[in-house]
Every structure is written in C-alpha cells, then in structure tokens.
Amino acid sequence: MTLDWQFFLEDDGGGRTYLEWMFEAWGWTLSVSLCAWLVAMVMGTLMGTLRTLPNSPVWVRVANAWVELFRNIPLLVQIFLWYFVVPRLFPVMQQVSGFVLVVLGLGFFTSARMAEQVRAGIQAL
C-alpha cells in the first residue's frame, strides 16, 4: 500500500492546496499553543507564588480556589465554556475572538498545573 503524495497538491475547493491548508492549520496550532503557554507561565507563576504567602490567607485561598477550579474541570469542558458560555454571560466578551477565548481556556487550565509545580519548588527552597 502506497500513499499518493500528489493528494497534498490538489485544490481543496477553496482555491488553495491541501498542503497550504495543512501549513495554515499548523500555524494556528503553534500560535494557540505558544500564546496559551505564555498565559500559563504568567498565571501559574503568580498563583503558585500566592499559594505560598505566609501572612496573606485571603490570597492563599484565592490562589487555591484558582487551582482547584481549573484542575478539576476537564480541558474540553473548559474550552467549551470559554467559547460558548462566557460570551453569553458577559456581553463584552462577545467582541473577543475565538482565538483569544481558546487561548485563555487552555492557558488557565495549564496555569493551575503549573501553579502546583511553582508552589512545590518554592517550598523546597
């Protein structure tokens, strides 16, 4: 069985080849993942640090709630909520692109996991 590599050079019906379509899709995937990684790094570091503050029980509780909320809701459900529910609940979010909403969903989910690692690293010091 052989793969017909010429398939990627055929028109997809929209004026571009399947290969161009694949490169565009890879570009979007990399963009979403890199932007979500930045959100996760910032929020994860912030929440992980807040969880270790000795004299701020309010901030510790806020950060713990963040971690528990975003760790205990499956990623697919969170992306669904960010994409479909959040714009309905908050009309100002209707103007935000789907790209940003997905980045926030993925970034916040990952930030909760990262906050655990940051807290463990700080406590190990």
C-alpha positions in Angstrom: 0.0 0.0 0.0 1.4 3.4 -1.0 0.4 6.9 -0.2 -0.4 9.2 -3.1 1.6 12.3 -2.1 0.1 14.2 -5.0 -3.1 14.5 -3.0 -1.5 17.3 -1.0 -1.1 19.4 -4.2 -4.8 19.1 -5.2 -7.2 22.0 -4.7 -9.3 21.7 -1.6 -12.2 23.6 -3.2 -11.3 26.9 -1.7 -8.5 28.0 -4.1 -5.7 26.5 -2.1 -4.0 23.1 -1.9 -4.3 20.7 0.9 -0.6 21.3 1.7 -1.3 25.0 2.1 -4.3 24.2 4.3 -2.1 21.9 6.5 0.6 24.6 6.9 -2.1 27.2 7.9 -3.5 24.7 10.4 -0.1 24.1 11.9 0.4 27.8 12.1 -2.8 28.2 14.1 -1.9 25.3 16.3 1.5 26.8 17.1 0.0 30.2 17.7 -2.6 28.9 20.2 0.0 26.7 22.0 2.6 29.5 22.3 0.1 32.1 23.5 -1.5 29.7 26.0 2.0 28.8 27.2 2.6 32.5 27.9 -0.7 32.8 29.8 0.0 29.6 31.7 3.5 30.8 32.7 2.3 34.2 34.0 -0.8 32.9 35.8 0.8 29.7 37.0 3.8 31.6 38.5 1.5 34.2 40.1 -0.9 31.7 41.6 1.9 29.3 42.7 3.6 32.2 44.5 0.4 33.4 46.0 -0.2 30.0 47.5 3.0 30.2 49.5 2.4 33.6 51.1 2.6 33.1 54.9 0.7 36.2 56.1 -2.0 36.5 53.4 -4.7 33.9 54.0 -7.1 35.7 51.6 -4.6 35.5 48.7 -3.7 31.9 49.6 -7.4 31.0 49.4 -7.9 32.8 46.1 -5.0 31.0 44.6 -6.1 27.7 46.0 -9.6 28.2 44.5 -8.0 29.0 41.2 -6.0 25.8 41.2 -8.9 23.7 42.3 -11.3 25.2 39.8 -9.1 24.9 36.8 -7.6 21.5 37.7 -11.0 19.8 38.4 -12.8 20.8 35.2 -11.7 18.8 32.1 -10.0 20.8 29.5 -12.5 20.1 26.8 -15.3 21.3 29.0 -13.4 24.5 29.9 -12.8 25.3 26.2 -16.5 24.7 25.5 -17.4 27.0 28.4 -14.9 29.7 27.3 -16.0 29.6 23.7 -19.8 29.3 24.1 -20.9 30.2 27.7 -18.6 33.1 28.7 -19.6 35.3 25.7 -23.2 34.7 26.6 -22.8 35.6 30.3 -20.6 38.6 29.7 -21.7 40.6 26.6 -18.3 42.4 26.5 -16.7 39.1 25.7 -18.8 38.7 22.5 -16.3 41.1 20.8 -13.4 38.9 21.7 -12.2 36.5 19.0 -12.5 32.7 19.4 -8.7 32.5 19.2 -8.3 34.5 22.4 -11.1 32.6 24.2 -9.4 29.3 23.4 -6.0 30.6 24.5 -7.5 31.7 27.8 -9.2 28.3 28.4 -6.0 26.4 27.6 -3.8 28.8 29.4 -5.8 28.9 32.6 -6.1 25.1 32.6 -2.3 24.7 32.3 -1.6 27.5 34.8 -3.3 25.5 37.5 -1.0 22.6 36.8 2.0 25.0 36.7 1.0 26.6 40.0 1.4 23.3 41.7 4.9 23.0 40.4 5.8 26.5 41.4 4.5 26.1 44.9 6.4 22.8 45.3 9.6 24.5 44.0 9.2 27.4 46.4 8.5 25.2 49.3 11.6 23.1 48.5 13.8 26.2 48.9 
